[in-house]
Amino acid sequence: MTDSLVSIAPSLPAAAPRQKELWNAAKQMEAAFLSEMLKSAGLGETSQTFGGGIGEDQFASFLREEQAQAMVEAGGIGLAEMLYHSLLEKEK
């Protein structure tokens, strides 16, 4: 699945600004989706390791978001590519 993502990336710098905007929006959506899935899987649940509290909960959410973004930048699960193509079709 990452091979098809790599095939999109080289064409983006030469693409119209709108296409770059759509690609970035699709990647952000995939990152948000992955963040919610990581939350459901228990990543970042506070275990009172650092005493708990609001600060620890907030840090855990930042950790999840960054982990999800790193997953997308590493190729993701292909959701961004599907969203991007769908958005391109809607633009026509």
N, C-alpha and C positions, 0 to 999 in steps of 0.2 A: 504494500500500500504506500510506503514512503517513496518508492520509485516514481509513482505518478505525481506525488507532491513535488519532488525535485524537478519534474518536467515543467511544472507551472512556474516555479521560482525564477528561472533564468529569463523567462519572457516578461516578467513584471517590470523590471527597470525600464524597458523600452515601451511599456504599455502606457495608455492614457492615465492621467492622474485619477480619474474616476475608478478605473479598474484597480489601481493600487489601494484606493480607499475601500473598495468592496473587499479586496483580499484581506486588508487589515481588520475590517469589521468581522469577516468570517473567522479569522484567527482569534479575535477577542471573544467571539461567541463560543468557539470551541474551548477556550481557556475557562470561560465561566461555567460551561457544562462540566468540564473535567473537575473544576474546583468543587462543584456540588456533589459530584460522584465521590471525590476523595473525602468530602465531609461525611457522606453517607457510609463510607467504608471505615470511618473512624479516625482518619488522619487528622492529627491536631487536637484530638480530644484531651482536655485537661485531666491530668492524673494527679493533680495537687503536687507535682514534682517541685514546683517553685513557689508553693504556698497558695496557688490558686488565685482567684480574683479576676476582676475585669481586665487588668493588664495582660494576664496570661491568655485569657480568651481572645483578646484582640490580636495578640501576637500569633496565636494559633491560626487565626483567619488569614493574616498576612502570609504566614508560612504556606498554607494551602494554596493561596492565590499564586504565589511565586512558583510553587511546585507545578501547578497546572500550566503556568506560562512556559516553564522550562520544558514540560512535556510537549507542548504545542511546537515550540521552537525546534525540538528534536524530531519532529515528524508527526506527532499527534496520533490520532486514531482515524484520520481521514474525514472527519466531520467538516473541517474548514474547507476542504476541497469541494465537498458536496454542496455546502452552503454557497461558496463562491460561484460555482457553476449555476446554481439555482438563481442567485442574484443577477448574474449576467443574462440569463434567459428572461428574467423579469424586466431588464433594461431594454430589451429589444422591442 
